[in-house]
Amino acid sequence: MLILLPPSEGKAEVGSGRRLDLDRLSLPGLNPVREQVLSALVALGGEPPETALTALGLAPGQHGELRRNARLRQAATAPAARIYTGVLYEALGLASLPATAQRAAGRQVLVSSGLWGAVRLSDRIPPYRCPIGARLPGLGALPGLWRRDLGAALTEAAGRGPVLDLRSGAYAAVWTPRGELAERTLTVRVLHEREVDGVPVRSVVSHFNKATKGRLVRDLLLAGARPRTAGALVTALRDLKYTVCEQSTGAGRPRQVDVIVSEL
């Protein structure tokens, strides 16, 4: 099973550690594009602050992110499992998982990234700021830059097993599996069910959907789930007491399920 996660906008600071080495990262086929984006991101530090902030979609008070990006080649690194923070990763609680579940996470989880394309949790990276919506001078929009190479890398990483795609919309748009792989791919939407005037009403949740997705991955890892098909993955979620409703999708497109929660 391959699990695809979105990154977090916030990144943990790293006190010390070896410098970035692209050749040590997983999915080496992505390194040519990684080098392009890394070079453009570092060079952005020499642009007027207003230009750099606009390119990254940052607010005027976020100049610190520009200074951090400018030092990416010299910055200390840490495993991606420590770098990514935020609601999803707090709910996932990687550091508190038992050793067997942590090893499974290392094998199964890939984190999407505007800078790296995708990384495994053990890959050593520095903290950075590069949302997928960035438009870097000389490169343009990142989705178009990543689409071909990332699709090939993720298809290979998926192998013949199911894919649990928990990426947010902007990152999911960079690569959508098609054909046979799509039939093995499960996308998840989190709905909050509550009663309004005696009638159950379901609505999409935004912020809290990240926590649900983090808990979902944690539960799968703790259970040692090893589904071989998308259908078996749905069964595994139901066995973990999640309320799961499958939605109809067109042929050759990823399967979609709604996970229904009554508490946020």
ABEGO torsion letter per residue (X at the ends): XBBBBBBBABBBBBABEBBBBAAABBGAAAAAAAAAAAAAAAAAAABBAAAAAAAAGBBAAAAAAAAAAAAAAABBBBBAAAABBEAAAAAAGAAABBAAAAAAAAAABBBBBAAAGBBBAABBBBBBBBBAABBBBGAEBAAAAAAAAAAAAAAAAAEABBBBBABBAAAAAABBBBEAAAAABBBBBBBBBBBBGGBBBBBBBBAAAAAAAAAAAAAAAAAGBBBABAAAAAAAAAAAGBBBBBBBBBBGBBBBBBBBBABX
